[in-house]
Amino acid sequence: MQEKILKALNWRYAVKVFDPTKKITEEELHTILESGRLAPSSIGIEPWKFIVVENKELRQKLRAAGYDQSKITDASYLIIIARRTDVRQNIANELIERTADIQKVKHEDLGGLRQMAEGGISRHDDQSLDTWARSQTYIPFGIMIHTAALLGIDAGPMEGFSAEQVDEILGLKEKNLKSTTMLTLGHRGEDPAAERPKVRRKFEDVVEFIK
Ligand SMILES: Cc1cc2nc3c(=O)[nH]c(=O)nc-3n(C[C@H](O)[C@H](O)[C@H](O)COP(=O)(O)O)c2cc1C
Protein backbone atom coordinates (compact mmCIF):
# COMPACT_ATOMS: atom_id res chain seq x y z
CA MET A 1 0.00 0.00 0.00
CA GLN A 2 2.66 2.52 1.08
CA GLU A 3 4.84 1.56 -1.87
CA LYS A 4 1.85 1.84 -4.22
CA ILE A 5 1.04 5.35 -2.97
CA LEU A 6 4.59 6.63 -3.35
CA LYS A 7 4.87 4.99 -6.77
CA ALA A 8 1.72 6.80 -7.93
CA LEU A 9 2.91 10.13 -6.53
CA ASN A 10 6.27 9.78 -8.26
CA TRP A 11 4.48 8.88 -11.50
CA ARG A 12 2.34 12.01 -11.20
CA TYR A 13 3.57 15.20 -12.75
CA ALA A 14 1.84 18.38 -13.85
CA VAL A 15 0.75 17.46 -17.37
CA LYS A 16 1.42 19.99 -20.09
CA VAL A 17 0.00 18.04 -23.04
CA PHE A 18 -3.11 15.86 -22.85
CA ASP A 19 -4.18 13.27 -25.41
CA PRO A 20 -7.61 14.58 -26.45
CA THR A 21 -8.62 11.12 -27.73
CA LYS A 22 -8.10 9.34 -24.39
CA LYS A 23 -11.03 10.12 -22.14
CA ILE A 24 -11.40 9.35 -18.48
CA THR A 25 -14.77 7.96 -17.41
CA GLU A 26 -17.56 9.81 -15.64
CA GLU A 27 -17.12 7.41 -12.75
CA GLU A 28 -13.45 8.32 -12.43
CA LEU A 29 -14.35 12.01 -12.55
CA HIS A 30 -16.95 11.44 -9.86
CA THR A 31 -14.45 9.70 -7.56
CA ILE A 32 -12.00 12.57 -7.95
CA LEU A 33 -14.70 15.19 -7.26
CA GLU A 34 -15.96 13.19 -4.30
CA SER A 35 -12.46 13.10 -2.81
CA GLY A 36 -12.45 16.90 -3.07
CA ARG A 37 -15.88 17.16 -1.47
CA LEU A 38 -14.64 15.09 1.46
CA ALA A 39 -11.68 17.42 2.05
CA PRO A 40 -11.27 18.93 5.50
CA SER A 41 -11.61 22.68 6.00
CA SER A 42 -11.15 25.09 8.86
CA ILE A 43 -14.12 24.67 11.25
CA GLY A 44 -15.81 22.73 8.43
CA ILE A 45 -16.77 25.84 6.46
CA GLU A 46 -16.12 24.30 2.99
CA PRO A 47 -16.05 27.71 1.28
CA TRP A 48 -15.70 26.22 -2.21
CA LYS A 49 -17.43 25.11 -5.37
CA PHE A 50 -16.08 22.80 -8.08
CA ILE A 51 -17.37 23.77 -11.51
CA VAL A 52 -16.98 21.18 -14.26
CA VAL A 53 -17.04 23.00 -17.59
CA GLU A 54 -18.14 20.62 -20.34
CA ASN A 55 -19.28 23.22 -22.88
CA LYS A 56 -16.73 23.33 -25.74
CA GLU A 57 -17.22 26.99 -26.61
CA LEU A 58 -16.78 28.04 -23.02
CA ARG A 59 -13.65 25.94 -22.76
CA GLN A 60 -12.26 27.67 -25.83
CA LYS A 61 -12.96 31.06 -24.21
CA LEU A 62 -11.39 29.88 -20.96
CA ARG A 63 -8.30 28.76 -22.87
CA ALA A 64 -7.91 32.33 -24.14
CA ALA A 65 -8.18 33.52 -20.52
CA GLY A 66 -5.59 30.91 -19.53
CA TYR A 67 -2.68 32.08 -21.70
CA ASP A 68 -3.70 29.63 -24.40
CA GLN A 69 -2.72 26.57 -22.37
CA SER A 70 -3.86 23.61 -24.50
CA LYS A 71 -4.79 21.57 -21.43
CA ILE A 72 -7.89 23.69 -20.97
CA THR A 73 -9.48 22.36 -24.17
CA ASP A 74 -7.68 19.03 -24.61
CA ALA A 75 -8.16 17.44 -21.19
CA SER A 76 -11.12 15.11 -20.69
CA TYR A 77 -12.47 17.38 -17.96
CA LEU A 78 -11.86 20.91 -16.78
CA ILE A 79 -12.73 21.81 -13.21
CA ILE A 80 -12.70 25.37 -11.94
CA ILE A 81 -12.13 25.49 -8.21
CA ALA A 82 -13.81 28.60 -6.88
CA ARG A 83 -14.11 30.18 -3.45
CA ARG A 84 -17.26 31.69 -2.00
CA THR A 85 -17.51 35.44 -1.57
CA ASP A 86 -20.50 35.28 0.80
CA VAL A 87 -18.62 33.68 3.68
CA ARG A 88 -19.51 36.45 6.13
CA GLN A 89 -23.19 36.44 5.24
CA ASN A 90 -24.03 32.77 4.93
CA ILE A 91 -21.38 30.26 5.88
CA ALA A 92 -21.89 30.01 9.66
CA ASN A 93 -25.65 29.52 9.28
CA GLU A 94 -25.19 26.90 6.59
CA LEU A 95 -22.68 25.02 8.72
CA ILE A 96 -25.10 24.92 11.65
CA GLU A 97 -27.98 23.86 9.38
CA ARG A 98 -26.13 20.97 7.79
CA THR A 99 -24.59 19.78 11.07
CA ALA A 100 -28.03 19.81 12.76
CA ASP A 101 -29.55 18.02 9.79
CA ILE A 102 -26.88 15.35 9.21
CA GLN A 103 -25.99 14.66 12.83
CA LYS A 104 -29.61 14.98 14.01
CA VAL A 105 -28.68 17.53 16.66
CA LYS A 106 -30.85 20.42 17.87
CA HIS A 107 -29.77 23.90 16.78
CA GLU A 108 -29.60 25.03 20.39
CA ASP A 109 -27.05 22.30 21.12
CA LEU A 110 -24.72 23.67 18.48
CA GLY A 111 -23.93 26.93 20.27
CA GLY A 112 -20.25 26.08 20.60
CA LEU A 113 -19.89 25.38 16.90
CA ARG A 114 -21.79 28.56 16.01
CA GLN A 115 -19.54 30.59 18.28
CA MET A 116 -16.44 29.06 16.74
CA ALA A 117 -17.63 29.68 13.18
CA GLU A 118 -18.89 33.21 13.79
CA GLY A 119 -15.80 34.05 15.84
CA GLY A 120 -13.50 32.59 13.18
CA ILE A 121 -15.19 34.67 10.51
CA SER A 122 -15.54 37.94 12.44
CA ARG A 123 -11.86 38.19 13.30
CA HIS A 124 -11.09 38.70 9.59
CA ASP A 125 -11.53 41.91 7.62
CA ASP A 126 -12.93 41.42 4.11
CA GLN A 127 -9.54 41.05 2.47
CA SER A 128 -8.27 38.51 4.95
CA LEU A 129 -11.59 36.63 4.89
CA ASP A 130 -11.17 36.20 1.16
CA THR A 131 -7.57 35.03 1.66
CA TRP A 132 -8.83 32.55 4.26
CA ALA A 133 -11.50 31.19 1.92
CA ARG A 134 -8.99 31.08 -0.92
CA SER A 135 -6.45 29.15 1.10
CA GLN A 136 -9.08 26.54 2.02
CA THR A 137 -9.70 25.78 -1.66
CA TYR A 138 -6.16 24.48 -2.08
CA ILE A 139 -7.00 21.56 0.23
CA PRO A 140 -9.53 19.83 -2.09
CA PHE A 141 -7.41 20.95 -5.04
CA GLY A 142 -4.40 19.01 -3.71
CA ILE A 143 -6.48 16.04 -2.66
CA MET A 144 -8.09 15.76 -6.11
CA ILE A 145 -4.66 15.83 -7.75
CA HIS A 146 -3.51 12.97 -5.55
CA THR A 147 -6.70 10.96 -5.97
CA ALA A 148 -6.25 11.24 -9.71
CA ALA A 149 -2.67 9.96 -9.41
CA LEU A 150 -3.80 6.99 -7.33
CA LEU A 151 -6.31 6.14 -10.08
CA GLY A 152 -3.62 6.44 -12.78
CA ILE A 153 -5.23 9.61 -14.12
CA ASP A 154 -3.22 12.62 -15.13
CA ALA A 155 -3.87 16.09 -13.79
CA GLY A 156 -2.77 19.55 -14.80
CA PRO A 157 -3.11 21.96 -11.89
CA MET A 158 -3.30 25.59 -12.97
CA GLU A 159 -3.13 29.06 -11.59
CA GLY A 160 -1.90 30.59 -14.82
CA PHE A 161 -5.07 32.34 -15.94
CA SER A 162 -6.79 35.67 -15.58
CA ALA A 163 -9.20 35.12 -12.71
CA GLU A 164 -11.13 38.26 -13.68
CA GLN A 165 -11.71 36.95 -17.19
CA VAL A 166 -12.63 33.46 -16.00
CA ASP A 167 -15.11 34.91 -13.50
CA GLU A 168 -16.62 37.03 -16.27
CA ILE A 169 -16.89 34.14 -18.77
CA LEU A 170 -18.61 31.89 -16.23
CA GLY A 171 -20.69 34.61 -14.57
CA LEU A 172 -19.20 33.74 -11.18
CA LYS A 173 -19.77 37.12 -9.55
CA GLU A 174 -23.53 36.65 -9.74
CA LYS A 175 -23.08 33.29 -8.03
CA ASN A 176 -21.03 34.81 -5.18
CA LEU A 177 -17.91 33.00 -6.38
CA LYS A 178 -14.38 33.83 -7.48
CA SER A 179 -12.14 31.42 -9.38
CA THR A 180 -9.01 30.29 -7.56
CA THR A 181 -7.50 27.43 -9.56
CA MET A 182 -8.21 25.15 -12.49
CA LEU A 183 -7.73 21.41 -12.58
CA THR A 184 -7.54 19.57 -15.88
CA LEU A 185 -7.91 15.78 -15.89
CA GLY A 186 -7.26 13.18 -18.54
CA HIS A 187 -4.43 11.11 -19.94
CA ARG A 188 -1.05 12.45 -20.94
CA GLY A 189 -0.26 12.82 -24.63
CA GLU A 190 3.12 13.18 -26.33
CA ASP A 191 4.47 15.30 -23.53
CA PRO A 192 8.22 15.94 -23.20
CA ALA A 193 7.58 17.05 -19.60
CA ALA A 194 6.67 13.43 -18.71
CA GLU A 195 10.25 12.29 -19.33
CA ARG A 196 11.89 14.86 -17.07
CA PRO A 197 13.07 13.66 -13.65
CA LYS A 198 11.04 15.10 -10.80
CA VAL A 199 12.68 18.11 -9.15
CA ARG A 200 12.13 18.26 -5.41
CA ARG A 201 13.98 19.52 -2.36
CA LYS A 202 15.60 16.75 -0.34
CA PHE A 203 13.53 15.02 2.35
CA GLU A 204 15.89 16.19 5.12
CA ASP A 205 15.63 19.80 3.89
CA VAL A 206 11.86 19.69 3.93
CA VAL A 207 11.26 17.66 7.08
CA GLU A 208 12.63 18.42 10.50
CA PHE A 209 12.17 16.19 13.52
CA ILE A 210 12.42 17.84 16.91
CA LYS A 211 13.05 15.21 19.58
C1 LIG B 1 -1.26 26.00 -7.51
C2 LIG B 1 -0.55 25.53 -8.74
C3 LIG B 1 -0.65 26.26 -9.92
C4 LIG B 1 -0.02 25.81 -11.08
N1 LIG B 1 -0.21 26.49 -12.27
C5 LIG B 1 0.26 25.96 -13.41
C6 LIG B 1 -0.07 26.53 -14.68
O1 LIG B 1 -0.82 27.49 -14.78
N2 LIG B 1 0.46 25.97 -15.79
C7 LIG B 1 1.27 24.87 -15.74
O2 LIG B 1 1.70 24.39 -16.78
N3 LIG B 1 1.59 24.29 -14.56
C8 LIG B 1 1.10 24.81 -13.40
N4 LIG B 1 1.38 24.19 -12.19
C9 LIG B 1 2.27 23.02 -12.16
C10 LIG B 1 3.59 23.29 -11.42
O3 LIG B 1 4.43 24.05 -12.23
C11 LIG B 1 4.21 21.95 -11.05
O4 LIG B 1 3.33 21.26 -10.18
C12 LIG B 1 5.57 22.11 -10.35
O5 LIG B 1 6.49 22.70 -11.22
C13 LIG B 1 6.12 20.77 -9.86
O6 LIG B 1 6.20 19.86 -10.93
P1 LIG B 1 5.39 18.47 -10.97
O7 LIG B 1 4.04 18.71 -10.44
O8 LIG B 1 5.37 18.11 -12.43
O9 LIG B 1 6.15 17.47 -10.16
C14 LIG B 1 0.76 24.62 -11.03
C15 LIG B 1 0.84 23.90 -9.84
C16 LIG B 1 0.19 24.33 -8.73
C17 LIG B 1 0.25 23.48 -7.47
The ligand as a MOL file (V3000), in Angstrom:
LIG
                    3D

  0  0  0     0  0            999 V3000
M  V30 BEGIN CTAB
M  V30 COUNTS 31 33 0 0 0
M  V30 BEGIN ATOM
M  V30 1 C -1.2550 26.0010 -7.5080 0
M  V30 2 C -0.5530 25.5270 -8.7420 0
M  V30 3 C -0.6470 26.2610 -9.9160 0
M  V30 4 C -0.0250 25.8110 -11.0800 0
M  V30 5 N -0.2130 26.4910 -12.2670 0
M  V30 6 C 0.2610 25.9560 -13.4070 0
M  V30 7 C -0.0740 26.5270 -14.6770 0
M  V30 8 O -0.8200 27.4900 -14.7760 0
M  V30 9 N 0.4580 25.9670 -15.7910 0
M  V30 10 C 1.2680 24.8700 -15.7380 0
M  V30 11 O 1.6990 24.3880 -16.7760 0
M  V30 12 N 1.5910 24.2900 -14.5580 0
M  V30 13 C 1.1010 24.8060 -13.3980 0
M  V30 14 N 1.3800 24.1950 -12.1880 0
M  V30 15 C 2.2670 23.0170 -12.1610 0
M  V30 16 C 3.5850 23.2860 -11.4230 0
M  V30 17 O 4.4320 24.0540 -12.2260 0
M  V30 18 C 4.2080 21.9450 -11.0500 0
M  V30 19 O 3.3320 21.2620 -10.1800 0
M  V30 20 C 5.5680 22.1050 -10.3460 0
M  V30 21 O 6.4930 22.7050 -11.2190 0
M  V30 22 C 6.1150 20.7680 -9.8640 0
M  V30 23 O 6.2020 19.8560 -10.9290 0
M  V30 24 P 5.3940 18.4730 -10.9660 0
M  V30 25 O 4.0360 18.7150 -10.4360 0
M  V30 26 O 5.3650 18.1110 -12.4310 0
M  V30 27 O 6.1510 17.4740 -10.1570 0
M  V30 28 C 0.7560 24.6240 -11.0330 0
M  V30 29 C 0.8430 23.8960 -9.8390 0
M  V30 30 C 0.1890 24.3270 -8.7260 0
M  V30 31 C 0.2490 23.4760 -7.4710 0
M  V30 END ATOM
M  V30 BEGIN BOND
M  V30 1 1 1 2
M  V30 2 1 2 3
M  V30 3 2 2 30
M  V30 4 2 3 4
M  V30 5 1 4 5
M  V30 6 1 4 28
M  V30 7 2 5 6
M  V30 8 1 6 7
M  V30 9 1 6 13
M  V30 10 2 7 8
M  V30 11 1 7 9
M  V30 12 1 9 10
M  V30 13 2 10 11
M  V30 14 1 10 12
M  V30 15 2 12 13
M  V30 16 1 13 14
M  V30 17 1 14 15
M  V30 18 1 14 28
M  V30 19 1 15 16
M  V30 20 1 16 17
M  V30 21 1 16 18
M  V30 22 1 18 19
M  V30 23 1 18 20
M  V30 24 1 20 21
M  V30 25 1 20 22
M  V30 26 1 22 23
M  V30 27 1 23 24
M  V30 28 2 24 25
M  V30 29 1 24 26
M  V30 30 1 24 27
M  V30 31 2 28 29
M  V30 32 1 29 30
M  V30 33 1 30 31
M  V30 END BOND
M  V30 END CTAB
M  END
